[in-house]
Amino acid sequence: MKKIKDAGHDIWIDESRLSISDAISSAIQKNIQNSDYVIVFLSSNSVDSKWVRQEIYEALYQELKNRELKLIPCLIDDCEFPKAFTKSKKFYRLYQSFLENEQEATKNILSILNASTREVFEDEYYAILNIPVPGLEIYLA
């Protein structure tokens, strides 16, 4: 994180930037929407976290909605990938591993952060249905 900050990028870490009066879920959702990228560090602890899963789903939703790369998965521990990445080959995610060469992994992450935004799901379409159930969103493949 220090190297990313030193390269001039602003980092929002939920634990350090939430106020005591914030509604956690909506604050995280708002900040994911407003961020250029979401870097998720995958470890045996993080993949079991309800909050991390929620953040992953929000970032994936923003990718679909805006058709831009947002989520950058980084493996920092030998763990099982979240189901959001493995349910379908179509959505299997490439990830950056920090297990063998942290310096090279950091360099790769910085090259993504410094590059212009990239399109995803180029030849696919999606629709958001207006269903009268608060907070319910459905992605149809």
C-alpha positions in Angstrom: 0.0 0.0 0.0 2.9 2.4 0.7 4.3 1.9 -2.8 0.8 2.6 -4.3 0.5 5.7 -2.2 4.1 6.8 -3.1 3.1 6.5 -6.7 0.5 9.2 -6.2 -2.7 7.1 -5.8 -5.3 7.8 -3.1 -6.1 4.7 -1.1 -9.4 4.2 0.7 -9.3 1.5 3.3 -12.7 0.8 4.8 -11.5 0.2 8.3 -9.5 3.4 8.5 -11.9 5.8 6.8 -15.3 4.8 8.2 -16.8 7.2 10.8 -18.6 5.9 13.9 -21.9 7.2 12.5 -21.5 5.7 9.0 -23.9 3.0 7.8 -21.2 0.5 6.9 -22.8 -1.1 3.9 -23.8 2.1 2.1 -20.5 3.8 2.9 -18.6 0.9 1.4 -20.9 0.8 -1.6 -20.6 4.5 -2.2 -16.8 4.4 -2.0 -16.6 1.4 -4.4 -18.8 3.3 -6.9 -16.6 6.4 -6.6 -13.2 4.5 -6.9 -11.3 3.8 -10.1 -10.2 0.4 -8.9 -10.9 -2.1 -6.1 -7.9 -4.2 -5.0 -9.1 -7.2 -3.1 -6.4 -9.1 -1.2 -7.4 -12.8 -1.1 -6.4 -14.7 1.9 -7.9 -17.6 3.9 -9.4 -15.0 6.2 -10.7 -12.5 3.6 -12.4 -15.1 1.4 -14.5 -16.2 4.4 -15.5 -12.6 5.2 -19.1 -11.6 4.4 -18.0 -8.0 4.0 -15.2 -8.9 1.5 -17.7 -11.0 -0.5 -20.1 -8.0 -0.5 -17.3 -5.7 -1.7 -16.3 -8.1 -4.5 -20.0 -8.3 -5.7 -20.3 -4.5 -5.6 -17.1 -4.1 -7.6 -18.2 -6.8 -10.2 -21.6 -5.0 -10.5 -19.8 -1.7 -11.2 -17.7 -3.4 -13.9 -20.8 -4.7 -15.6 -22.6 -1.4 -15.2 -19.8 0.8 -16.4 -18.1 -1.8 -18.7 -14.7 -0.9 -17.2 -12.1 -2.9 -15.3 -12.5 -2.2 -11.6 -11.7 -5.3 -9.5 -8.1 -6.4 -9.2 -7.8 -9.6 -7.2 -4.5 -10.2 -5.4 -3.5 -13.5 -3.9 -1.6 -13.0 -0.6 -2.2 -16.4 1.0 -2.9 -20.0 -0.2 -6.7 -20.0 -0.2 -9.7 -21.0 -2.2 -11.0 -18.4 -4.7 -14.4 -16.8 -3.9 -17.3 -18.4 -5.7 -17.9 -15.1 -7.6 -14.7 -15.9 -9.5 -15.2 -19.6 -10.1 -18.9 -20.3 -10.7 -18.5 -20.0 -14.5 -15.5 -20.1 -16.8 -16.8 -17.0 -18.4 -16.3 -15.0 -15.2 -13.1 -16.7 -14.0 -10.7 -14.0 -12.9 -7.0 -13.7 -13.5 -5.3 -12.5 -10.4 -2.0 -11.1 -9.2 -0.1 -13.4 -6.9 2.1 -11.9 -4.2 3.2 -15.3 -3.0 6.5 -15.6 -4.9 7.7 -12.1 -5.9 6.1 -9.2 -4.0 8.2 -6.6 -5.9 7.1 -7.9 -9.3 3.5 -8.2 -8.2 3.5 -4.6 -6.9 5.0 -3.4 -10.2 2.2 -5.2 -12.1 -0.5 -3.6 -9.9 1.0 -0.1 -10.4 1.1 -0.6 -14.2 -2.7 -1.4 -14.1 -3.4 1.6 -11.9 -1.3 3.9 -14.1 -2.8 2.7 -17.4 -6.0 4.1 -19.0 -9.2 2.2 -18.2 -9.9 -1.0 -20.1 -13.2 -2.3 -21.3 -14.6 -5.6 -20.2 -17.4 -7.8 -21.5 -16.9 -6.1 -24.9 -19.5 -8.1 -26.9 -22.0 -8.8 -24.2 -25.0 -6.9 -23.0 -26.8 -6.7 -19.8 -30.0 -5.1 -18.4 -31.0 -3.8 -15.1 -34.6 -4.6 -14.3 -36.6 -2.2 -12.2 -38.2 -4.7 -9.8 -40.2 -3.3 -6.9 -38.0 -4.9 -4.2 -35.6 -2.6 -2.4 -32.0 -3.4 -3.1 -32.7 -6.3 -5.4 -30.6 -6.4 -8.6 -30.5 -9.3 -11.0 -28.0 -10.0 -13.7 -29.3 -12.2 -16.6 -26.7 -14.1 -18.6 
